[in-house]
Amino acid sequence: MLDVVNPASGALWHAIADPWGQAIVRRAFLEVTLIALLGGPLACWIVFYGLSYSTESLAHGLFPGLVLAALTGIPLLLGGALGLLVAALGIAIAGRLPTIGRDAAVAIVITTLFGLGALLALSPASPPGIQGLLFGDILGVGDGDLVFAAVAVAVTAVSLWVLHGSLLAVGFDRGSARSLGVSPLLVDAALLVLLALAILVAVQGLGNLLALAMLVAPGATAALVVKRFAPMLWLATALAVAAGFGGLYASYYLNTAAGASIAAATVVLYAGAALGVWLVRATRRFRGWGPAIGDREPGYARSP
């Protein structure tokens, strides 16, 4: 029996450890861990505030600024801020036209900006590698990328810790937040700044098209399983790390694109959680055990 178990366990350990033998893959694991630590907690607030579409719009609005930054050599942070400013001005101007509503203005401006960014990135005159802003290149991250990601994680962690009570107050009852001395406008602005920072980090590894997966899916998956916010934050972070590692292992052994594999892993985790919750709910109802997971009201604002 041991003769069978030992070779099997040895093969399993080799499969787990083999990717770590390459420096480029170790750096990718570190980068995806940092992205997960950044995206997991933020994903919960995105889901809580209903900002999934806003996050996608923000990512696409930043894109032409990121491309211009890459083309001109200026910092990505500055290019992203410029892209965000242009998007905000465009939405404000288009939204004032009597024949265009605010939702239509957002769609028109963001689609135009993203198309412009894609046109620049995919132009034959663009330098090689700039297409990575669209699809990411997590295997090509440098020391600067890792340092920037680590700083972003630290800034985001401290900011979310400081703003936790204010974020809950605004998210739970925006109308009454002012009576508690909390400004919804400032809280919204702070959250959007943190989202923009997270997008800048995720774009370097996953690309503009796939970064949204790590900024929404972990929170959405955790929300299916737990209904209290503190456990949701921890679970979302763990799910983001698991999706990142699972995607990189899939990319290594299946020879698939790393960014796409990580995004697919987030979808697999969400589908698995949704199926598990449905099975538990069906079983509890069949046996008459009362309310099941998913039937209770979320308790985000209770005893965080």
FIGU-793699 format. One line per 4 residues: number of its first residue (from 1); their letters; for each residue x, y, z of N, C-alpha, C. Coordinates in steps of 0.05 Angstrom, whole numbers, plus 32768, in hexadecimal, padded with zeros to 4 digits. Example, Ala and Ser with C-alpha at 12.3 -4.5 7.8 and 13.67 -1.06 7.14 Angstrom:
2
1 = as = 8108,7F8E,809C,80F6,7FA6,809C,8108,7FBE,809C ~ 8101,7FD3,808E,8111,7FEB,808F,8102,8001,809D
END
This chain:
304
1 = mldv = 8011,7FE8,8000,8000,8000,8000,8011,8019,8000 ~ 8027,8019,8011,8038,8030,8012,8047,8034,7FF8 ~ 804C,801E,7FEA,805A,8020,7FD0,8049,802F,7FBC ~ 802E,802F,7FC0,801C,803D,7FAD,8018,805A,7FB6
5 = vnpa = 8016,805E,7FD1,8010,8079,7FDB,8028,808B,7FD8 ~ 8040,8081,7FDE,8058,8092,7FDD,805D,809E,7FC1 ~ 805D,808D,7FAC,8061,8099,7F91,804B,80AD,7F8A ~ 8033,80A8,7F92,801D,80BA,7F8C,8020,80D4,7F9B
9 = sgal = 8028,80D3,7FB4,802C,80EC,7FC3,8044,80FB,7FB8 ~ 8058,80EC,7FB0,8070,80F9,7FA4,8069,8107,7F8A ~ 8059,80FB,7F7A,8051,8107,7F61,8040,8120,7F66 ~ 802E,811F,7F7A,801E,8136,7F81,802F,814D,7F8B
13 = whai = 8042,8147,7F9C,8054,815C,7FA6,8064,8168,7F8F ~ 806D,8158,7F7D,807C,8162,7F66,806B,8175,7F55 ~ 8052,816D,7F51,8040,817E,7F41,803B,8199,7F4F ~ 803A,8199,7F69,8035,81B2,7F78,804E,81C3,7F78
17 = adpw = 8065,81B6,7F7C,807E,81C6,7F80,808C,81CD,7F66 ~ 8087,81BF,7F50,8096,81C3,7F38,8094,81E0,7F2D ~ 807D,81ED,7F2D,807C,8208,7F23,808D,821C,7F33 ~ 8090,8216,7F4D,809F,8228,7F5E,80BD,8227,7F59
21 = gqai = 80C6,8215,7F48,80E2,8213,7F42,80EC,8228,7F2F ~ 80D9,8237,7F22,80E0,824B,7F0F,80DC,8267,7F1C ~ 80F0,8278,7F1A,80EE,8292,7F26,80D7,82A3,7F1B ~ 80D3,82A1,7F01,80BE,82B1,7EF4,80A2,82A9,7EFF
25 = vrra = 809E,828F,7F05,8085,8286,7F0F,8082,828E,7F2D ~ 8098,828D,7F3B,8096,8296,7F58,808E,82B3,7F59 ~ 8098,82C3,7F48,8091,82DF,7F47,8073,82E2,7F40 ~ 806A,82D1,7F2E,804E,82D2,7F26,803C,82CB,7F3E
29 = flev = 8044,82B6,7F4D,8035,82AF,7F65,8034,82C6,7F7A ~ 804B,82D3,7F7D,804C,82EA,7F8F,803A,8300,7F86 ~ 803A,8306,7F6C,802A,831C,7F61,800C,8315,7F64 ~ 8005,82FD,7F5E,7FE8,82F5,7F5F,7FDF,82F5,7F7D
33 = tlia = 7FF1,82EF,7F8F,7FEA,82F0,7FAB,7FE4,830D,7FB4 ~ 7FF5,831F,7FAB,7FF1,833B,7FB1,7FD7,8346,7FA5 ~ 7FD1,833E,7F8C,7FB8,8346,7F7F,7FA0,833B,7F8F ~ 7FA3,8322,7F98,7F8D,8316,7FA7,7F89,8324,7FC2
37 = llgg = 7F9F,832B,7FD0,7F9D,8339,7FE9,7F90,8355,7FE5 ~ 7F94,8360,7FCD,7F89,837A,7FC7,7F6C,8377,7FBE ~ 7F67,8364,7FAC,7F4C,8361,7FA0,7F38,8354,7FB2 ~ 7F40,8341,7FC3,7F2D,8332,7FD4,7F1C,8345,7FE5
41 = plac = 7F29,8355,7FF7,7F19,8367,8008,7F09,837B,7FF8 ~ 7F16,8387,7FE3,7F07,839B,7FD3,7EEF,838F,7FC5 ~ 7EF1,8376,7FBD,7EDB,8369,7FB0,7EC2,8368,7FC2 ~ 7EC6,8365,7FDC,7EAF,8365,7FEE,7EA1,8380,7FEE
45 = wivf = 7EB1,8395,7FEF,7EA5,83B0,7FEE,7E98,83B6,7FD4 ~ 7EA3,83AC,7FBE,7E97,83AF,7FA4,7E7C,83A2,7FA2 ~ 7E7B,838A,7FAD,7E61,837B,7FAD,7E4D,8389,7FC0 ~ 7E56,8391,7FD8,7E45,839E,7FEB,7E39,83B8,7FE1
49 = ygls = 7E4A,83C8,7FD3,7E41,83E2,7FC8,7E34,83DF,7FAC ~ 7E34,83C8,7FA1,7E29,83C4,7F86,7E39,83D3,7F71 ~ 7E54,83D1,7F72,7E65,83E0,7F61,7E72,83D0,7F4B ~ 7E67,83B8,7F45,7E74,83A7,7F31,7E76,83B5,7F15
53 = yste = 7E60,83C1,7F0D,7E60,83CF,7EF3,7E72,83E8,7EF4 ~ 7E71,83F6,7F0B,7E82,840E,7F0E,7E9F,8406,7F0D ~ 7EA6,83EF,7F19,7EC2,83E6,7F18,7ECB,83E0,7EFC ~ 7EB9,83D3,7EED,7EC0,83CD,7ED1,7EC3,83E7,7EC1
57 = slah = 7EB1,83FA,7EC6,7EB3,8414,7EB8,7ECC,8423,7EBF ~ 7ED3,8421,7ED9,7EEC,842E,7EE2,7F04,8422,7ED4 ~ 7F05,8408,7ED3,7F1B,83FA,7EC6,7F1E,8402,7EA9 ~ 7F07,8403,7E9B,7F08,840A,7E7E,7F0E,8427,7E7A
61 = glfp = 7F04,8438,7E8D,7F0A,8455,7E8A,7F27,845B,7E8F ~ 7F34,844C,7EA0,7F51,8450,7EA5,7F62,8446,7E8E ~ 7F58,8435,7E7D,7F69,8426,7E6A,7F78,8439,7E57 ~ 7F6B,844C,7E49,7F7B,845D,7E37,7F91,846C,7E45
65 = glvl = 7F8C,8474,7E5E,7FA1,8482,7E6E,7FB9,846F,7E73 ~ 7FB3,8456,7E79,7FC8,8442,7E7E,7FD8,843D,7E64 ~ 7FCB,843C,7E4D,7FD9,8438,7E34,7FEB,844F,7E2E ~ 7FE0,8468,7E31,7FF1,847F,7E2C,8009,8480,7E3F
69 = aalt = 8005,8478,7E58,801B,8477,7E6B,8030,8464,7E62 ~ 8027,844D,7E59,803B,8438,7E4F,8049,8442,7E36 ~ 803C,8451,7E25,8048,845B,7E0C,805C,8471,7E11 ~ 8055,8482,7E25,8066,849A,7E2A,807A,8496,7E40
73 = gipl = 8077,8480,7E4F,808B,847B,7E65,8084,8488,7E7F ~ 806D,8495,7E82,8066,84A1,7E9B,805B,848B,7EAE ~ 805A,8490,7EC8,8050,847B,7EDA,8033,8474,7ED4 ~ 802D,845A,7ED7,8011,8450,7ED2,7FFD,845E,7EE4
77 = llgg = 8005,8464,7EFC,7FF3,8471,7F0F,7FEA,848C,7F04 ~ 7FFD,849B,7EF9,7FF6,84B5,7EED,7FE5,84B2,7ED5 ~ 7FEB,849F,7EC4,7FDB,849A,7EAC,7FBF,8491,7EB3 ~ 7FBD,8480,7EC7,7FA2,8477,7ED0,7F92,848E,7EDB
81 = algl = 7F9E,849F,7EEB,7F90,84B6,7EF6,7F87,84C9,7EDF ~ 7F97,84CC,7ECB,7F90,84DD,7EB4,7F78,84D1,7EA5 ~ 7F79,84B6,7EA1,7F63,84A9,7E94,7F49,84AB,7EA4 ~ 7F4B,84A9,7EBE,7F34,84AB,7ECF,7F28,84C7,7ECE
85 = lvaa = 7F39,84DC,7ECD,7F30,84F8,7ECC,7F22,84FD,7EB2 ~ 7F2D,84F3,7E9C,7F20,84F7,7E82,7F05,84E8,7E81 ~ 7F04,84D0,7E8D,7EEA,84C1,7E8D,7ED5,84D0,7E9D ~ 7EDD,84DB,7EB5,7ECB,84E9,7EC6,7EC0,8502,7EB8
89 = lgia = 7ED2,8511,7EAA,7EC9,8529,7E9C,7EB7,8522,7E85 ~ 7EBE,850D,7E77,7EAD,8504,7E60,7E91,84FC,7E69 ~ 7E8F,84ED,7E7F,7E75,84E5,7E89,7E65,84FD,7E93 ~ 7E73,8510,7EA0,7E65,8528,7EAA,7E5A,8538,7E93
93 = iagr = 7E69,853B,7E7D,7E60,854B,7E66,7E4A,853D,7E57 ~ 7E4E,8523,7E52,7E39,8513,7E43,7E1F,8511,7E53 ~ 7E22,850F,7E6E,7E0A,850C,7E7F,7DF9,8525,7E7F ~ 7E04,853C,7E78,7DF5,8555,7E78,7DE5,8559,7E5E
97 = lpti = 7DEA,8549,7E4A,7DDB,854B,7E31,7DBE,8541,7E36 ~ 7DAA,8551,7E2E,7D8F,8549,7E35,7D85,852F,7E28 ~ 7D92,8527,7E13,7D89,850F,7E05,7D97,84F6,7E0E ~ 7DAA,84F9,7E21,7DBA,84E2,7E2A,7DB8,84E0,7E48
101 = grda = 7DB0,84C9,7E53,7DAE,84C5,7E6F,7DCA,84BF,7E7B ~ 7DCC,84BE,7E95,7DE6,84BA,7EA2,7DF1,849E,7E9C ~ 7DE0,8489,7E9C,7DE9,846E,7E96,7DF3,846C,7E7A ~ 7DE5,8479,7E67,7DED,8479,7E4B,7E08,8488,7E48
105 = avai = 7E0A,849E,7E57,7E23,84AE,7E56,7E3B,849D,7E5F ~ 7E37,848E,7E75,7E4D,847D,7E7F,7E54,8468,7E6A ~ 7E40,845B,7E5E,7E45,8447,7E4A,7E54,8452,7E32 ~ 7E4B,8469,7E28,7E57,8475,7E11,7E74,847D,7E16
109 = vitt = 7E79,848B,7E2C,7E94,8495,7E31,7EA7,847F,7E37 ~ 7E9F,846C,7E48,7EB1,8456,7E4F,7EB7,8444,7E37 ~ 7EA3,843E,7E27,7EA8,842E,7E0F,7EBB,843C,7DFC ~ 7EB7,8457,7DF9,7EC9,8466,7DE7,7EE5,8466,7DF1
113 = lfgl = 7EE9,846A,7E0B,7F04,846B,7E16,7F11,8450,7E14 ~ 7F02,843B,7E1A,7F0E,8420,7E19,7F16,8419,7DFC ~ 7F04,8420,7DE9,7F0A,841B,7DCD,7F23,842A,7DC5 ~ 7F26,8443,7DCE,7F3E,8453,7DC8,7F57,8446,7DD3
117 = gall = 7F55,843D,7DEC,7F6C,8430,7DF8,7F73,8416,7DEA ~ 7F5F,8406,7DE2,7F65,83ED,7DD4,7F71,83F3,7DB9 ~ 7F67,8408,7DAB,7F72,8410,7D91,7F90,8417,7D94 ~ 7F97,8426,7DA9,7FB3,842D,7DAD,7FC4,8415,7DB4
121 = alsp = 7FB9,8404,7DC5,7FC8,83ED,7DCF,7FCE,83D8,7DB9 ~ 7FBA,83D5,7DA7,7FBC,83C0,7D92,7FC7,83CC,7D78 ~ 7FCE,83E5,7D78,7FD9,83F1,7D5F,7FF4,83E4,7D58 ~ 7FF9,83DF,7D3E,8012,83D4,7D36,802A,83E5,7D3E
125 = aspp = 8025,83FF,7D41,803B,8411,7D49,8042,8410,7D67 ~ 8030,8403,7D77,8035,8401,7D93,804C,83EE,7D99 ~ 805C,83F4,7DAD,8073,83E3,7DB4,8069,83C7,7DBE ~ 807A,83B3,7DBA,8072,8398,7DC3,806E,8397,7DE1
129 = giqg = 8059,8388,7DE9,8054,8385,7E06,803F,8397,7E10 ~ 8038,83AD,7E02,8024,83BF,7E0C,8008,83B2,7E0C ~ 8005,839D,7DFB,7FEB,838F,7DFC,7FE7,8381,7E16 ~ 7FFC,837E,7E26,7FF9,8372,7E41,7FE6,8382,7E53
133 = llfg = 7FE2,839C,7E4D,7FCF,83AB,7E5C,7FB3,83A1,7E58 ~ 7FAD,8394,7E41,7F93,8389,7E3C,7F90,836E,7E49 ~ 7FA4,835D,7E45,7FA1,8341,7E4E,7FB4,8339,7E65 ~ 7FC6,834B,7E6C,7FD7,8346,7E83,7FEF,8334,7E7C
137 = dilg = 8003,8335,7E8E,801A,8324,7E8B,8026,831F,7EA7 ~ 8018,830E,7EB5,8020,830A,7ED1,803B,82FB,7ED4 ~ 8043,82EE,7EBE,805D,82E1,7EBE,8074,82F4,7EB8 ~ 806D,830D,7EB1,8081,8321,7EAA,8084,8337,7EBE
141 = vgdg = 8079,8334,7ED6,807A,834A,7EEA,8097,834E,7EF3 ~ 809E,8367,7EF8,80B8,836E,7F01,80B9,8376,7F1F ~ 80D0,837D,7F28,80D3,8385,7F44,80C2,839D,7F4B ~ 80C1,83B0,7F38,80B1,83C8,7F3C,8094,83C2,7F3F
145 = dlvf = 808A,83AF,7F2F,806E,83A7,7F30,8068,839B,7F4B ~ 807A,838A,7F55,8075,837D,7F6F,8075,8391,7F86 ~ 8088,83A4,7F84,8089,83B9,7F99,8070,83CA,7F99 ~ 8067,83D2,7F81,804F,83E2,7F7E,8037,83D3,7F89
149 = aava = 8035,83B9,7F82,801F,83A9,7F8C,801F,83A7,7FAA ~ 8037,83A2,7FB6,8039,83A0,7FD3,8031,83BA,7FE1 ~ 803A,83D1,7FD6,8032,83EA,7FE2,8014,83EF,7FDF ~ 8009,83E7,7FC9,7FEC,83EA,7FC5,7FDC,83D9,7FD9
153 = vavt = 7FE6,83C1,7FDE,7FD9,83AF,7FF2,7FDA,83BC,800D ~ 7FF1,83C7,8015,7FF3,83D4,802F,7FE1,83EC,8032 ~ 7FE1,83FD,801D,7FD0,8415,801D,7FB3,840E,801F ~ 7FAB,83FA,800F,7F8F,83F2,800E,7F86,83E5,8029
157 = avsl = 7F98,83D5,8034,7F91,83C8,804E,7F8D,83DD,8064 ~ 7F9F,83F0,8066,7F9D,8405,807A,7F84,8416,8075 ~ 7F7F,841D,805C,7F69,842E,8055,7F4E,8420,805C ~ 7F4C,8406,8055,7F33,83F8,805A,7F2F,83F4,8078
161 = wvlh = 7F45,83F1,8087,7F42,83EE,80A4,7F39,8409,80B0 ~ 7F44,841F,80A7,7F3C,8439,80B2,7F1F,8440,80AA ~ 7F18,8439,8091,7EFE,8441,8086,7EE8,842C,808B ~ 7EEE,8416,8099,7EDB,8400,809B,7EC0,8409,80A6
165 = gsll = 7EC0,8417,80BC,7EA7,8420,80C8,7E98,8433,80B5 ~ 7EA6,8445,80A9,7E99,8458,8097,7E8E,844A,807E ~ 7E9D,8437,8074,7E93,8428,805C,7E7A,8419,8063 ~ 7E79,840D,807B,7E61,83FE,8083,7E49,8411,8087
169 = avgf = 7E4F,8429,8093,7E39,843C,8098,7E2D,8445,807E ~ 7E3D,844C,806A,7E33,8456,8051,7E26,843F,8041 ~ 7E32,8428,8041,7E27,8411,8033,7E0C,8408,803E ~ 7E09,8409,8059,7DF1,83FF,8065,7DDA,8413,8063
173 = drgs = 7DE0,842D,8068,7DCB,8441,8067,7DD8,845C,805F ~ 7DD9,8461,8046,7DE6,8479,803C,7DD8,8492,8046 ~ 7DBE,8492,8048,7DAF,84A9,8051,7DB5,84B1,806D ~ 7DBA,849D,807E,7DBF,84A3,809B,7DDC,84A6,80A2
177 = arsl = 7DEE,84A2,808E,7E0B,84A2,8094,7E14,84BE,809E ~ 7E08,84D3,8093,7E10,84EE,809B,7E0A,84F3,80B8 ~ 7DF5,84E7,80C3,7DEF,84EB,80DF,7E04,84DF,80F1 ~ 7E14,84CC,80E6,7E2A,84C0,80F5,7E44,84CE,80F0
181 = gvsp = 7E43,84E4,80E1,7E5C,84F3,80DB,7E6C,84E7,80C4 ~ 7E5F,84D8,80B3,7E6C,84CB,809D,7E62,84D8,8083 ~ 7E75,84DF,8072,7E6E,84EB,8058,7E6D,84D6,8042 ~ 7E56,84D0,8037,7E55,84BC,8022,7E66,84C3,800A
185 = llvd = 7E68,84DC,8003,7E78,84E5,7FEC,7E95,84DE,7FF0 ~ 7EA0,84E4,8008,7EBC,84DE,800E,7EC1,84C0,800F ~ 7EAE,84B1,801A,7EB1,8494,801B,7EB1,8488,7FFF ~ 7E9E,8491,7FEF,7E9D,8487,7FD3,7EB7,848E,7FC4
189 = aall = 7EC1,84A6,7FC8,7ED9,84AF,7FBA,7EF1,849E,7FC3 ~ 7EF3,8499,7FDD,7F09,8489,7FE8,7F08,846C,7FDC ~ 7EF0,8461,7FDB,7EED,8446,7FD1,7EF5,8445,7FB3 ~ 7EED,8459,7FA4,7EF3,845A,7F87,7F11,845D,7F83
193 = vlla = 7F1F,846C,7F94,7F3C,846F,7F92,7F49,8454,7F97 ~ 7F40,8446,7FAB,7F4B,842B,7FB1,7F46,8418,7F9A ~ 7F2F,841A,7F8E,7F29,8409,7F77,7F3B,840F,7F60 ~ 7F40,8429,7F5B,7F52,8431,7F45,7F6E,8426,7F4A
197 = lail = 7F77,8428,7F63,7F91,841E,7F6A,7F93,83FF,7F66 ~ 7F7E,83F1,7F6E,7F7D,83D4,7F6A,7F7D,83CD,7F4C ~ 7F6F,83DC,7F3C,7F6F,83D7,7F1F,7F8A,83DB,7F14 ~ 7F98,83F0,7F1C,7FB4,83F4,7F12,7FC6,83DD,7F18
201 = vavq = 7FC3,83D1,7F30,7FD3,83BA,7F37,7FCA,83A1,7F27 ~ 7FB0,839C,7F26,7FA6,8384,7F19,7FAB,8384,7EFB ~ 7FAB,839C,7EEF,7FAF,839E,7ED2,7FCA,8394,7ECA ~ 7FDE,839A,7EDB,7FFA,8391,7ED4,7FFC,8373,7ED3
205 = glgn = 7FEC,8365,7EE2,7FEF,8348,7EE2,7FD9,833A,7ED2 ~ 7FC1,8344,7ED3,7FAA,8337,7EC6,7FA0,8345,7EAD ~ 7FA7,835E,7EA9,7F9D,836D,7E93,7F82,837A,7E99 ~ 7F7C,838F,7E89,7F64,839F,7E8E,7F4B,838E,7E8A
209 = llal = 7F4B,837A,7E79,7F33,836B,7E73,7F2D,8356,7E89 ~ 7F42,834D,7E97,7F3E,8337,7EAA,7F41,833F,7EC7 ~ 7F4A,8358,7ECB,7F4E,8361,7EE7,7F35,8361,7EF7 ~ 7F1E,8365,7EEA,7F04,8366,7EF7,7EFE,834C,7F06
213 = amlv = 7F09,8336,7EFB,7F03,831B,7F07,7F0C,831A,7F24 ~ 7F24,8325,7F2A,7F2F,8324,7F45,7F24,833A,7F57 ~ 7F16,834D,7F4B,7F0B,8364,7F5A,7EED,8361,7F60 ~ 7EE0,834D,7F55,7EC4,8349,7F59,7EBD,832C,7F62
217 = apga = 7EC8,8319,7F53,7EC0,82FD,7F58,7EC5,82F2,7F74 ~ 7EDC,82F8,7F81,7EE0,82EE,7F9C,7ECB,82F8,7FB0 ~ 7EC4,8311,7FAE,7EAF,831C,7FBF,7E94,8310,7FBA ~ 7E8E,830D,7FA0,7E74,8301,7F99,7E72,82E4,7FA2
221 = taal = 7E88,82D6,7FA0,7E88,82BA,7FA9,7E85,82B8,7FC8 ~ 7E94,82C9,7FD6,7E92,82C9,7FF3,7E76,82D1,7FFD ~ 7E6A,82E3,7FEE,7E4F,82EC,7FF6,7E3A,82D6,7FF4 ~ 7E40,82C2,7FE3,7E2E,82AB,7FE0,7E2F,8299,7FF9
225 = vvkr = 7E46,8299,8006,7E4B,8285,801B,7E46,8290,8037 ~ 7E4F,82A9,803C,7E4C,82B5,8056,7E3C,82CF,8054 ~ 7E2F,82D6,806A,7E1E,82ED,806B,7E27,8302,807F ~ 7E3E,82FF,808A,7E4A,8312,809C,7E63,831E,808F
229 = fapm = 7E67,8338,8093,7E7B,8345,8082,7E98,833D,8089 ~ 7E9E,833A,80A3,7EBA,8334,80AB,7EC2,8318,809F ~ 7EB2,8303,80A3,7EBA,82E9,8096,7EBB,82EC,8077 ~ 7EAA,82FD,806D,7EA9,8300,8050,7EC4,830C,8045
233 = lwla = 7ECF,831E,8054,7EE9,832A,804D,7EFF,8315,804C ~ 7F01,8305,8061,7F15,82F0,8063,7F11,82DB,804D ~ 7EF8,82D2,8049,7EF3,82BE,8036,7EF9,82C7,8019 ~ 7EF1,82E0,8013,7EF6,82EB,7FF9,7F14,82EC,7FF3
237 = tala = 7F24,82F4,8007,7F41,82F5,8003,7F4C,82D9,7FFE ~ 7F43,82C5,800E,7F4C,82AA,800A,7F44,829F,7FEF ~ 7F2C,82A5,7FE6,7F23,829D,7FCB,7F33,82AA,7FB5 ~ 7F3A,82C3,7FB9,7F4A,82D0,7FA4,7F66,82C4,7FA2
241 = vaag = 7F72,82BD,7FB9,7F8C,82B0,7FB9,7F8A,8294,7FAC ~ 7F75,8285,7FB3,7F71,826B,7FA7,7F6D,826C,7F89 ~ 7F5D,8280,7F80,7F59,8283,7F63,7F73,828A,7F55 ~ 7F83,829C,7F62,7F9C,82A3,7F56,7FAF,828B,7F53
245 = fggl = 7FB2,827C,7F69,7FC4,8265,7F68,7FB9,8250,7F55 ~ 7F9F,824B,7F57,7F93,8236,7F45,7F96,823E,7F28 ~ 7F93,8257,7F22,7F96,8260,7F06,7FB2,825D,7EFC ~ 7FC6,8264,7F0D,7FE2,8261,7F05,7FEA,8244,7F01
249 = yasy = 7FE0,8232,7F13,7FE6,8216,7F0F,7FD9,820B,7EF6 ~ 7FC0,8214,7EF0,7FB3,820C,7ED7,7FC3,8216,7EBF ~ 7FCC,822F,7EC1,7FDB,823A,7EAA,7FF5,822B,7EA6 ~ 8002,8223,7EBC,801C,8215,7EBA,8019,81F9,7EAE
253 = ylnt = 8004,81EB,7EB6,8002,81CF,7EAD,7FF1,81CC,7E94 ~ 7FDF,81DF,7E8E,7FCE,81DD,7E77,7FD7,81EF,7E60 ~ 7FED,81FE,7E65,7FF8,8210,7E51,7FE4,8224,7E47 ~ 7FD5,8230,7E5A,7FC1,8245,7E53,7FCB,8260,7E5D
257 = aaga = 7FBE,8275,7E54,7FC5,8290,7E5C,7FC1,8293,7E7A ~ 7FD4,829E,7E88,7FD2,82A0,7EA5,7FBB,82B2,7EAE ~ 7FB8,82C9,7EA2,7FA2,82DB,7EAB,7F87,82CF,7EA6 ~ 7F83,82C3,7E8F,7F6A,82B6,7E89,7F65,829E,7E9B
261 = siaa = 7F79,8290,7EA2,7F76,8279,7EB4,7F6E,8282,7ED0 ~ 7F79,8298,7EDA,7F72,82A2,7EF4,7F55,82AC,7EF4 ~ 7F4D,82BA,7EDE,7F31,82C3,7EDC,7F1E,82AB,7EDB ~ 7F26,8297,7ECD,7F15,827F,7ECB,7F12,8271,7EE6
265 = atvv = 7F28,8272,7EF6,7F28,8266,7F11,7F14,8274,7F23 ~ 7F12,828F,7F20,7EFE,829D,7F31,7EE2,8295,7F29 ~ 7EDD,8290,7F10,7EC3,8288,7F07,7EBC,826C,7F11 ~ 7ED0,825A,7F10,7ECC,823F,7F1A,7EC5,823F,7F38
269 = lyag = 7ED3,8250,7F47,7ECD,8251,7F64,7EB1,825C,7F69 ~ 7EA9,8270,7F5A,7E8F,827B,7F5D,7E79,8267,7F56 ~ 7E7D,8259,7F3F,7E6A,8244,7F37,7E68,822E,7F4C ~ 7E80,8226,7F57,7E80,8211,7F6B,7E71,8219,7F84
273 = aalg = 7E76,8233,7F8C,7E68,823D,7FA4,7E4A,823F,7FA0 ~ 7E42,8248,7F88,7E26,824B,7F82,7E18,8230,7F82 ~ 7E26,821C,7F76,7E1A,8201,7F76,7E18,81F5,7F92 ~ 7E2D,81F9,7FA2,7E2D,81EF,7FBD,7E17,81FC,7FCE
277 = vwlv = 7E13,8216,7FCB,7DFE,8224,7FDA,7DE2,821A,7FD1 ~ 7DDF,8216,7FB7,7DC6,820C,7FAD,7DC0,81F0,7FB8 ~ 7DD4,81DF,7FB9,7DD0,81C3,7FC3,7DC9,81C4,7FE1 ~ 7DD7,81D5,7FF0,7DD0,81D7,800D,7DB4,81E2,8011
281 = ratr = 7DAD,81F6,8001,7D92,8202,8004,7D7D,81ED,7FFD ~ 7D81,81DE,7FE7,7D6E,81CA,7FDF,7D6B,81B4,7FF4 ~ 7D82,81AC,8000,7D82,8196,8014,7D73,819F,802D ~ 7D79,81B8,8036,7D6B,81C2,804E,7D4D,81C4,804A
285 = rfrg = 7D45,81CE,8033,7D29,81D1,802E,7D1B,81B5,802B ~ 7D29,81A3,801F,7D1E,8188,801C,7D1A,817B,8037 ~ 7D2D,817F,8049,7D2B,8172,8064,7D1C,8184,8078 ~ 7D13,819B,8070,7D04,81AC,8082,7D15,81B8,8098
289 = wgpa = 7D2E,81C0,8093,7D3F,81CA,80A7,7D3E,81E9,80A9 ~ 7D2C,81F6,809C,7D2A,8213,809E,7D3B,8221,808A ~ 7D3F,823B,808E,7D4D,824C,807A,7D69,8241,8075 ~ 7D70,8242,805C,7D8A,8238,8054,7D9D,824E,804D
293 = igdr = 7DB6,8247,8048,7DC9,825B,803F,7DBF,8269,8026 ~ 7DC0,8283,8025,7DB6,8292,800E,7D9A,829B,8012 ~ 7D8B,8291,8026,7D70,829A,802B,7D6E,82B0,8040 ~ 7D85,82B6,804E,7D85,82CA,8063,7D8D,82E5,8057
297 = epgy = 7D84,82FA,8065,7D8D,8315,805D,7DAA,8318,8064 ~ 7DBA,8325,8053,7DD6,832A,8059,7DD9,833A,8073 ~ 7DED,8333,8083,7DF2,8340,809C,7E0B,8351,809B ~ 7E10,835E,8083,7E29,836D,8080,7E2E,8381,8096
301 = arsp = 7E19,838E,809E,7E1C,83A5,80B1,7E1A,839D,80CE ~ 7E17,8383,80D3,7E13,837A,80EF,7E2C,836D,80F9 ~ 7E36,8377,810F,7E4E,836C,811C,7E63,8364,8109 ~ 7E6F,8378,80FB,7E83,8372,80E7,7E9C,8364,80F4
END
